[in-house]
Amino acid sequence: MFEGLSDRLDRSFKILKGQGRITEINVAESVKEIRKALIEADVSYKIAKQFTNEVKEKALGQNVLTAVKPGELMVKIVHDELAKLMGGEHVDINLKGSPAVILIAGLQGSGKTTFSAKLANYLKNKRSKHPLLVAGDVYRPAAIEQLKVLGEQIDVEVYTEEDNKDPVKIAKNAIKHARESGRNVVIIDTAGRLAVDEQMMKEIAAIKEAVKPTETLFVVDAMTGQDAVNTAKAFNERLDFDGVVLTKLDGDTRGGAALTIRSVVQKPIKFVGIGEKMDALDLFHPTRMADRILGMGDIVTLVEKAQEQFDEEEARKLQKKIAKNQFNFDDFLKQIQQIKKMGNIKDLMAMIPGMGKAIKDLDIDDDAFKSIEAIIHSMTPEERANPRLLNGSRRKRIARGSGTTIQEVNRLIKQFGETSKMMKKMTTGRGKNMMRMMGGAR
């Protein structure tokens, strides 16, 4: 995500590296490179110029303290301006109403149907809601079938009327059904087209008029760049939607849409899709996104993801076991499984400040834990509970049983020992506070 832009911005900051002070000449040179970086990331020339003018004005207006280097100051200014360009503050989804009605709009292929299911999954698991998905695309039977399959995956009911070709009636009937069945959020997936056309606009406007949604979200494929911004503008002029959803932000995208869509339509980005899995949906925080773009990591989101997976009571029990040197392979396996639930491993590592650049060229497989899990599963319950039992003959048996080598088994046992020592250190001082955060202190 944003790797190309991050690299180019980093190069522009290097112009000021080693400079003793900020001058009009070195700022102009740095700003020129920043503008170039934004345009290459598919930001329109007008917005890129406006952005860099703001940066230049702020940089030249600063009284630089001797403790602050010019390069560091420029990073800070660009960070603040990027966050401002993307909206400044996170704007939450409106869930008022009984039921709350969320209308999903966008072009065909933008990811509307998948997002609808992801949103239902998010509201169910993280906001304790009881959602109903509505198949409102009357033109594509595949869209109805897709929503049914996704609904089954996340255990959310999907309302369909496959013989009814009137999306307005389907939507109204679905809301009535939601009230009768105790569903407090209705998510209406609508039809899309390959391009903006009058028939589609009239239809989506008619649905909005009939159901009076509490929230209308426009879903756009981030990989379409400035086309995404233009489409959002056209939809907003007719629909006056409440927020934007950027899908496929994990793909080969230059990021221009994420950076500029807010300033063009004056509507906040509320969610970003970052993968195919049903839990691959993030709230959009402009400041955190600016952190990621500038390679500063995103430790807040990382801790939040950890809090979702790590139970506070379990964390306390684990802390006691570590303090008593009772941490074993069963505990180790449990931690691995919880980490896997947090999302893509490379994305998680990139959230750690300073790690983004270090791992960008590494191919980190999501199945990286497979051999570790196989080795642990090949141990007997007694061996998992008491790693000291693992002598040479036992290690050979485990290697055969897990389809690995004795060297891999030895490496894992060594890593386990080092991890145990590190975790024991974390039960004191600042480490203890971090463990408490990870365990769910909110």
C-alpha positions as CSV (number, residue, x, y, z in Angstrom):
1,M,0.0,0.0,0.0
2,F,1.5,3.4,-1.1
3,E,5.0,1.9,-1.4
4,G,5.9,3.9,-4.6
5,L,4.7,7.1,-3.1
6,S,6.5,6.4,0.2
7,D,9.8,5.8,-1.6
8,R,9.5,9.0,-3.7
9,L,8.6,11.2,-0.8
10,D,11.5,9.8,1.2
11,R,13.8,10.7,-1.7
12,S,12.4,14.3,-1.6
13,F,13.1,14.6,2.1
14,K,16.8,13.6,1.5
15,I,17.3,16.9,-0.3
16,L,17.2,18.6,3.1
17,K,19.1,15.9,4.9
18,G,22.4,17.3,6.2
19,Q,21.3,20.9,5.5
20,G,22.0,23.2,8.5
21,R,18.9,25.3,7.9
22,I,15.8,25.8,5.8
23,T,16.3,28.2,2.9
24,E,14.0,29.2,0.0
25,I,16.3,27.4,-2.4
26,N,16.4,24.0,-0.7
27,V,12.7,24.1,0.2
28,A,11.8,24.9,-3.4
29,E,13.9,21.9,-4.6
30,S,12.3,19.5,-2.0
31,V,8.8,20.8,-2.7
32,K,9.3,20.2,-6.5
33,E,10.2,16.6,-5.8
34,I,7.2,16.2,-3.5
35,R,4.9,17.6,-6.2
36,K,6.4,15.1,-8.7
37,A,5.9,12.3,-6.3
38,L,2.2,13.2,-5.9
39,I,1.6,13.5,-9.6
40,E,3.3,10.1,-10.2
41,A,0.9,8.7,-7.5
42,D,-2.0,9.8,-9.7
43,V,-2.9,13.0,-7.8
44,S,-4.2,15.7,-10.1
45,Y,-1.7,18.5,-10.9
46,K,-4.1,21.1,-9.5
47,I,-4.3,19.4,-6.1
48,A,-0.6,18.5,-6.1
49,K,0.3,22.1,-6.7
50,Q,-2.1,23.4,-4.1
51,F,-0.7,20.9,-1.6
52,T,3.0,21.7,-2.2
53,N,2.2,25.5,-2.0
54,E,0.8,24.9,1.5
55,V,3.9,22.9,2.4
56,K,6.3,25.5,1.1
57,E,4.5,28.3,2.9
58,K,4.5,26.5,6.2
59,A,8.2,25.4,5.8
60,L,9.4,28.9,5.1
61,G,7.2,30.4,7.9
62,Q,8.9,28.1,10.5
63,N,11.4,29.3,13.1
64,V,13.5,26.2,13.1
65,L,14.8,25.2,16.6
66,T,18.3,24.0,16.6
67,A,17.1,20.6,17.9
68,V,15.0,20.1,14.9
69,K,16.7,19.3,11.6
70,P,15.2,20.7,8.4
71,G,14.5,17.3,6.9
72,E,12.6,16.2,10.1
73,L,10.6,19.5,10.0
74,M,9.7,18.9,6.4
75,V,8.5,15.3,7.2
76,K,6.3,16.8,10.0
77,I,4.8,19.4,7.7
78,V,4.1,17.0,4.9
79,H,2.6,14.5,7.4
80,D,0.2,17.1,8.8
81,E,-0.8,18.4,5.3
82,L,-1.4,14.8,4.1
83,A,-3.7,14.1,7.1
84,K,-5.5,17.4,6.4
85,L,-5.9,16.5,2.7
86,M,-7.4,13.2,3.6
87,G,-9.9,14.7,6.0
88,G,-8.0,15.3,9.2
89,E,-10.3,13.2,11.6
90,H,-11.9,9.8,11.3
91,V,-15.7,10.1,10.7
92,D,-17.8,7.2,12.0
93,I,-20.7,5.5,10.2
94,N,-24.2,6.7,11.2
95,L,-26.1,3.8,12.8
96,K,-29.1,5.7,14.1
97,G,-32.6,4.5,13.3
98,S,-34.6,1.4,14.0
99,P,-33.4,-0.2,11.9
100,A,-30.5,1.9,10.6
101,V,-30.5,1.7,6.8
102,I,-27.2,1.7,4.9
103,L,-27.4,2.1,1.1
104,I,-24.4,0.9,-0.9
105,A,-23.7,2.5,-4.3
106,G,-21.0,2.3,-6.9
107,L,-20.0,1.0,-10.4
108,Q,-20.0,-2.7,-11.3
109,G,-16.7,-4.3,-10.3
110,S,-15.9,-1.8,-7.6
111,G,-16.4,-4.4,-4.8
112,K,-19.9,-3.3,-3.6
113,T,-21.2,-6.8,-2.9
114,T,-18.0,-8.0,-1.1
115,F,-17.9,-4.7,0.9
116,S,-21.6,-5.1,1.9
117,A,-20.8,-8.5,3.4
118,K,-17.6,-7.2,5.1
119,L,-19.6,-4.3,6.6
120,A,-22.2,-6.8,7.9
121,N,-19.4,-8.9,9.4
122,Y,-17.8,-5.8,11.0
123,L,-21.1,-4.5,12.5
124,K,-22.0,-7.9,13.8
125,N,-18.6,-8.8,15.4
126,K,-17.3,-5.4,16.4
127,R,-20.4,-3.3,17.0
128,S,-22.7,-6.0,18.4
129,K,-25.3,-5.3,15.7
130,H,-27.8,-7.7,14.1
131,P,-27.5,-6.9,10.4
132,L,-29.6,-7.9,7.4
133,L,-28.1,-8.0,3.9
134,V,-30.4,-7.1,1.0
135,A,-29.7,-8.3,-2.5
136,G,-30.9,-5.3,-4.5
137,D,-29.1,-6.0,-7.8
138,V,-32.0,-7.3,-10.0
139,Y,-29.9,-7.5,-13.1
140,R,-27.1,-9.8,-12.2
141,P,-28.2,-13.2,-10.7
142,A,-24.5,-13.8,-9.9
143,A,-24.5,-10.8,-7.5
144,I,-27.5,-12.3,-5.6
145,E,-25.8,-15.7,-5.5
146,Q,-22.5,-14.1,-4.4
147,L,-24.2,-12.2,-1.5
148,K,-25.9,-15.4,-0.4
149,V,-22.6,-17.3,-0.3
150,L,-20.9,-14.4,1.6
151,G,-23.9,-14.2,4.0
152,E,-23.6,-17.9,4.8
153,Q,-19.8,-17.5,5.5
154,I,-20.4,-14.8,8.1
155,D,-23.7,-16.2,9.4
156,V,-25.8,-13.1,8.4
157,E,-29.3,-13.4,6.8
158,V,-29.6,-12.3,3.2
159,Y,-33.0,-11.0,2.0
160,T,-33.8,-11.8,-1.6
161,E,-36.8,-11.6,-3.9
162,E,-35.4,-13.3,-7.0
163,D,-38.7,-13.0,-9.0
164,N,-39.1,-9.3,-8.2
165,K,-37.4,-6.9,-10.6
166,D,-38.3,-3.7,-8.7
167,P,-35.3,-2.8,-6.4
168,V,-37.4,-0.1,-4.6
169,K,-40.0,-2.6,-3.6
170,I,-37.3,-5.2,-2.6
171,A,-35.6,-2.5,-0.4
172,K,-38.9,-1.5,1.3
173,N,-40.0,-5.1,1.9
174,A,-36.5,-5.9,3.3
175,I,-36.8,-3.1,5.9
176,K,-40.2,-4.4,6.9
177,H,-38.8,-7.9,7.3
178,A,-35.9,-6.5,9.4
179,R,-38.3,-4.9,11.8
180,E,-40.3,-8.1,12.1
181,S,-37.2,-10.2,12.7
182,G,-35.4,-8.0,15.1
183,R,-32.6,-6.9,12.7
184,N,-31.3,-3.4,13.7
185,V,-29.2,-2.7,10.6
186,V,-30.2,-3.1,6.9
187,I,-27.4,-3.1,4.3
188,I,-28.8,-2.7,0.8
189,D,-26.4,-3.8,-2.0
190,T,-27.5,-2.2,-5.3
191,A,-26.9,-2.7,-9.0
192,G,-23.9,-1.1,-10.7
193,R,-23.0,-0.4,-14.3
194,L,-19.7,-0.4,-16.2
195,A,-20.0,3.4,-16.5
196,V,-22.1,6.1,-15.0
197,D,-25.5,6.3,-16.9
198,E,-28.8,8.0,-16.4
199,Q,-30.8,4.8,-15.8
200,M,-28.5,3.7,-12.9
201,M,-28.6,7.2,-11.4
202,K,-32.4,7.4,-11.5
203,E,-32.7,3.9,-10.0
204,I,-30.3,4.5,-7.0
205,A,-31.9,7.9,-6.4
206,A,-35.3,6.3,-6.3
207,I,-34.2,3.7,-3.8
208,K,-32.7,6.4,-1.6
209,E,-35.9,8.5,-1.8
210,A,-38.0,5.5,-0.9
211,V,-36.0,4.1,2.1
212,K,-34.5,7.3,3.5
213,P,-31.2,5.7,4.5
214,T,-29.3,6.9,7.6
215,E,-26.1,6.3,5.6
216,T,-25.3,6.2,1.9
217,L,-21.9,4.9,1.1
218,F,-20.1,5.1,-2.3
219,V,-17.8,2.2,-3.0
220,V,-14.9,2.8,-5.4
221,D,-12.0,0.7,-6.6
222,A,-8.8,2.5,-5.5
223,M,-6.9,0.9,-8.4
224,T,-8.8,3.1,-10.9
225,G,-6.9,6.2,-9.7
226,Q,-8.2,9.6,-10.8
227,D,-11.1,7.8,-12.6
228,A,-12.3,6.9,-9.1
229,V,-12.3,10.5,-8.1
230,N,-14.3,11.6,-11.2
231,T,-16.8,8.8,-10.7
232,A,-17.2,9.8,-7.0
233,K,-17.9,13.4,-8.1
234,A,-20.6,12.3,-10.6
235,F,-22.3,10.1,-8.0
236,N,-22.1,12.7,-5.3
237,E,-23.8,15.3,-7.5
238,R,-26.8,13.1,-7.9
239,L,-26.9,11.1,-4.6
240,D,-25.2,13.4,-2.1
241,F,-23.7,10.4,-0.4
242,D,-22.4,10.4,3.2
243,G,-19.1,8.7,2.8
244,V,-16.6,6.9,0.6
245,V,-15.3,3.3,0.8
246,L,-12.0,2.6,-1.0
247,T,-11.6,-1.1,-2.0
248,K,-8.5,-2.9,-3.2
249,L,-6.2,-0.6,-1.4
250,D,-3.8,-3.5,-0.9
251,G,-3.5,-4.0,-4.7
252,D,-1.2,-2.3,-7.2
253,T,-2.5,1.2,-6.5
254,R,-0.6,4.4,-6.6
255,G,-2.9,5.9,-3.9
256,G,-4.0,9.1,-5.7
257,A,-7.7,8.4,-5.1
258,A,-7.2,7.9,-1.3
259,L,-5.3,11.2,-1.1
260,T,-7.6,13.4,-3.2
261,I,-11.1,12.0,-3.2
262,R,-11.9,13.8,0.1
263,S,-10.9,17.2,-1.2
264,V,-12.8,16.8,-4.4
265,V,-16.2,15.6,-3.1
266,Q,-15.9,17.0,0.4
267,K,-17.1,13.7,1.9
268,P,-15.1,11.6,4.3
269,I,-13.5,8.2,3.5
270,K,-15.0,5.9,6.1
271,F,-13.7,2.4,5.3
272,V,-10.9,0.9,3.3
273,G,-10.9,-2.7,1.9
274,I,-7.5,-4.4,2.3
275,G,-8.0,-7.9,1.1
276,E,-10.5,-10.6,0.1
277,K,-11.2,-12.1,3.6
278,M,-14.4,-11.0,5.3
279,D,-12.4,-9.3,8.2
280,A,-10.1,-7.4,5.8
281,L,-11.8,-4.1,6.4
282,D,-10.3,-1.1,8.2
283,L,-11.8,2.1,9.5
284,F,-10.1,5.0,7.7
285,H,-8.0,7.3,9.9
286,P,-6.3,10.1,7.9
287,T,-3.6,10.7,10.5
288,R,-2.7,7.0,10.7
289,M,-2.7,6.7,6.9
290,A,-0.3,9.7,6.7
291,D,1.9,7.8,9.2
292,R,1.9,4.7,6.9
293,I,2.6,6.7,3.8
294,L,5.6,8.3,5.4
295,G,7.0,5.0,6.8
296,M,6.2,5.8,10.4
297,G,4.2,2.7,11.0
298,D,0.8,2.6,12.6
299,I,1.2,1.2,16.1
300,V,-2.3,2.4,17.2
301,T,-4.0,0.2,14.6
302,L,-1.7,-2.7,15.5
303,V,-2.6,-2.5,19.1
304,E,-6.3,-2.2,18.3
305,K,-6.0,-5.4,16.1
306,A,-4.3,-7.1,19.0
307,Q,-7.0,-6.1,21.4
308,E,-9.6,-7.6,19.2
309,Q,-7.9,-11.0,19.4
310,F,-6.4,-11.1,22.9
311,D,-8.7,-11.7,25.8
312,E,-7.9,-9.7,28.9
313,E,-8.3,-12.6,31.3
314,E,-6.3,-14.9,29.1
315,A,-3.5,-12.3,28.9
316,R,-3.4,-12.2,32.8
317,K,-3.1,-16.0,33.0
318,L,-0.4,-15.9,30.4
319,Q,1.5,-13.2,32.2
320,K,1.5,-15.3,35.4
321,K,2.7,-18.4,33.5
322,I,5.6,-16.4,32.0
323,A,6.5,-14.9,35.3
324,K,6.7,-18.5,36.8
325,N,8.7,-19.8,33.8
326,Q,5.7,-22.0,32.8
327,F,5.3,-20.7,29.3
328,N,5.1,-23.8,27.0
329,F,4.5,-24.8,23.4
330,D,0.7,-24.9,23.9
331,D,0.8,-21.2,24.9
332,F,3.2,-20.5,22.0
333,L,0.8,-22.2,19.5
334,K,-2.2,-20.2,20.9
335,Q,-0.3,-16.9,20.4
336,I,0.6,-17.8,16.8
337,Q,-3.1,-18.6,16.1
338,Q,-4.2,-15.3,17.5
339,I,-1.6,-13.4,15.5
340,K,-2.8,-15.1,12.3
341,K,-6.3,-13.8,13.0
342,M,-5.0,-10.2,13.1
343,G,-4.5,-10.2,9.3
344,N,-1.7,-10.3,6.7
345,I,1.7,-10.8,8.4
346,K,3.6,-8.4,6.1
347,D,0.9,-5.6,6.6
348,L,1.1,-6.1,10.4
349,M,4.9,-5.9,10.4
350,A,4.7,-2.7,8.3
351,M,2.6,-1.1,11.1
352,I,5.7,-1.3,13.4
353,P,7.6,2.1,13.2
354,G,10.7,1.7,11.1
355,M,9.8,-1.8,9.8
356,G,8.0,-0.7,6.5
357,K,11.2,0.0,4.5
358,A,13.1,-3.0,6.1
359,I,10.5,-5.6,4.9
360,K,9.2,-4.0,1.6
361,D,11.3,-6.3,-0.6
362,L,10.8,-9.4,1.5
363,D,8.4,-12.1,0.4
364,I,6.6,-12.9,3.6
365,D,4.2,-15.7,3.1
366,D,1.0,-15.8,5.1
367,D,1.7,-19.6,5.5
368,A,5.0,-18.8,7.2
369,F,3.7,-20.4,10.4
370,K,2.7,-23.7,8.8
371,S,5.9,-25.6,9.5
372,I,6.0,-24.2,13.1
373,E,2.5,-25.4,13.7
374,A,3.3,-28.8,12.1
375,I,6.3,-29.2,14.4
376,I,4.3,-28.3,17.6
377,H,1.4,-30.6,16.5
378,S,3.9,-33.5,16.2
379,M,4.9,-33.2,19.8
380,T,3.1,-35.2,22.5
381,P,1.0,-33.3,25.0
382,E,3.7,-33.9,27.6
383,E,6.4,-32.5,25.3
384,R,4.3,-29.4,24.6
385,A,3.7,-28.9,28.3
386,N,7.4,-29.5,29.2
387,P,9.9,-28.5,26.5
388,R,12.8,-29.7,28.6
389,L,11.8,-33.3,27.6
390,L,12.8,-32.6,24.0
391,N,16.1,-34.6,23.8
392,G,17.8,-35.7,20.5
393,S,15.7,-38.8,19.8
394,R,12.4,-37.0,20.5
395,R,13.5,-34.2,18.1
396,K,14.2,-36.7,15.3
397,R,10.7,-38.3,15.8
398,I,9.1,-34.8,15.7
399,A,11.0,-33.9,12.5
400,R,9.8,-37.1,10.8
401,G,6.2,-36.6,12.0
402,S,6.0,-32.9,10.8
403,G,7.8,-33.4,7.5
404,T,10.5,-31.0,8.5
405,T,14.3,-31.4,9.2
406,I,16.0,-31.9,12.5
407,Q,17.6,-28.5,11.9
408,E,14.2,-26.8,11.6
409,V,13.0,-28.5,14.8
410,N,16.2,-27.4,16.6
411,R,15.8,-23.8,15.3
412,L,12.2,-23.6,16.6
413,I,13.1,-24.9,20.0
414,K,15.9,-22.3,20.2
415,Q,13.5,-19.6,19.0
416,F,11.0,-20.7,21.6
417,G,13.6,-20.4,24.4
418,E,14.6,-16.9,23.2
419,T,10.9,-15.9,23.0
420,S,10.3,-17.2,26.5
421,K,13.2,-15.1,27.9
422,M,12.0,-12.0,26.0
423,M,8.4,-12.4,27.2
424,K,9.7,-12.8,30.8
425,K,11.4,-9.4,30.5
426,M,8.1,-8.0,29.2
427,T,6.3,-8.9,32.5
428,T,8.2,-6.0,34.1
429,G,8.2,-2.2,33.5
430,R,7.2,-0.8,30.2
431,G,6.8,-4.3,28.7
432,K,4.2,-5.1,31.3
433,N,2.2,-2.0,30.2
434,M,2.4,-3.1,26.5
435,M,1.2,-6.6,27.4
436,R,-1.7,-5.0,29.3
437,M,-2.6,-3.0,26.2
438,M,-2.4,-6.0,24.0
439,G,-4.5,-7.9,26.5
440,G,-7.4,-5.5,26.1
441,A,-7.0,-2.5,28.4
442,R,-9.3,-0.1,26.7
